[in-house]
Amino acid sequence: MRYRVPIALIAVVVGTGACCALDTPWRCLWPPVASLLVIIATRHALAGLLAGGLAGALMLAGGDPLTALWAMVADHLAPSLRSSWKLGAITFTLPK
């Protein structure tokens, strides 16, 4: 039960690596699908949203996990947290 989140995140990284190898227009659907799968598997909305963001960042970084993680935090997550409205929405989705 407590290992659902790490297993789901590992599955997202592996699935994203496989999607990066494909050259098809269908691969653009992977980040939202990965997000929904993690939300269903873990029942945590925040984990699913972060997994979808990580999947998209991995695809943009060409499959390099370190570059993707840095880009996700520095370019996408940090600017979003500067807005009080967005920060309130993220805080609302945190588990109690």
Beta strands, then each sheet from edge to edge (+ up, - down):
end
